[in-house]
């Protein structure tokens, strides 16, 4: 038995959620469900996202398409933040190179009176 799998029926019982909610999440591609014999399982790596989906659905009454849209937008934001970080790093390298070149030019320029 794999240690990274959680039985869905037990998870739903302990968290007091409807198993059909997890099936709807799977149908929309938000989580993956694995079946071994007749038992359905979740990967433990999905628990953080699943916790967010549960709060959105049960606490905020956001439907599955809304959760999917939020998931997509958050992924887009994370991607854009990564790109901004990369661009800032490149810009910093460019600026440092420019400053070094200016300093070198100052040293090479003859002093005139």
C-alpha positions in Angstrom: 0.0 0.0 0.0 1.3 3.5 -0.9 1.8 5.9 1.9 0.9 8.9 -0.1 -2.7 7.9 -0.7 -5.8 8.7 1.5 -9.0 6.8 1.3 -11.7 9.2 0.2 -14.5 7.7 2.2 -12.5 8.0 5.4 -11.4 11.6 4.6 -14.9 12.7 3.8 -16.2 11.1 7.0 -13.6 12.8 9.2 -14.0 16.2 7.5 -17.8 15.9 7.3 -17.9 16.6 3.6 -20.0 14.9 0.8 -18.0 12.5 -1.3 -19.9 13.7 -4.4 -18.1 17.1 -3.9 -14.8 15.4 -4.5 -16.1 13.7 -7.6 -17.3 17.1 -8.9 -13.8 18.4 -8.3 -12.3 15.5 -10.2 -14.8 16.0 -13.1 -13.6 19.6 -13.4 -9.9 18.6 -13.3 -9.2 20.2 -10.0 -8.1 17.0 -8.2 -7.1 13.5 -9.2 -8.8 10.4 -7.8 -7.2 7.0 -8.0 -9.1 3.8 -7.9 -7.6 0.5 -6.6 -10.1 -2.4 -6.7 -13.3 -0.6 -5.6 -11.6 1.9 -3.2 -11.1 5.5 -4.2 -8.0 7.5 -3.1 -6.6 11.0 -3.0 -2.9 11.9 -3.1 -1.7 13.6 0.1 0.0 16.2 -2.1 -3.5 17.4 -3.0 -4.7 18.1 0.5 -3.6 21.7 0.6 -5.6 22.5 -2.5 -8.5 20.4 -1.4 -8.7 22.3 1.9 -8.9 25.6 -0.1 -11.7 24.1 -2.3 -13.6 22.9 0.7 -13.5 26.4 2.3 -14.6 28.0 -0.9 -17.4 25.6 -1.5 -18.8 25.1 2.1 -17.8 28.4 3.8 -18.2 30.8 0.9 -20.9 29.0 -1.1 -18.8 29.2 -4.3 -19.9 26.6 -6.9 -17.5 24.3 -8.7 -17.2 26.5 -11.9 -16.4 29.4 -9.6 -13.8 27.4 -7.8 -12.3 26.4 -11.2 -12.1 30.0 -12.2 -10.5 31.0 -8.9 -8.0 28.2 -9.3 -7.2 29.3 -12.8 -6.8 33.0 -11.8 -4.6 32.1 -8.8 -2.3 30.0 -11.1 -2.1 32.8 -13.5 -1.2 35.3 -10.7 1.5 32.9 -9.5 2.9 32.5 -13.0 3.0 36.3 -13.4 4.7 36.8 -10.1 7.3 34.3 -11.1 7.8 36.1 -14.4 8.1 39.5 -12.6 10.7 38.1 -10.2 12.7 36.7 -13.1 12.4 40.1 -15.0 13.5 42.0 -11.9 16.5 39.8 -11.6 17.5 40.3 -15.2 16.9 44.1 -14.9 19.1 44.1 -11.8 21.9 42.3 -13.6 21.5 44.8 -16.5 21.6 47.8 -14.2 24.7 46.5 -12.4 26.4 46.0 -15.7 25.5 49.5 -16.8 26.8 51.0 -13.6 30.1 49.1 -13.9 30.5 50.3 -17.5 29.9 53.9 -16.5 32.4 53.6 -13.6 35.0 52.2 -16.0 34.3 55.0 -18.5 34.9 57.6 -15.7 38.2 56.0 -14.9 39.3 56.0 -18.5 38.3 59.6 -19.3 41.1 62.1 -19.0 40.8 64.9 -16.5 40.7 68.2 -18.2 41.2 71.7 -16.6 
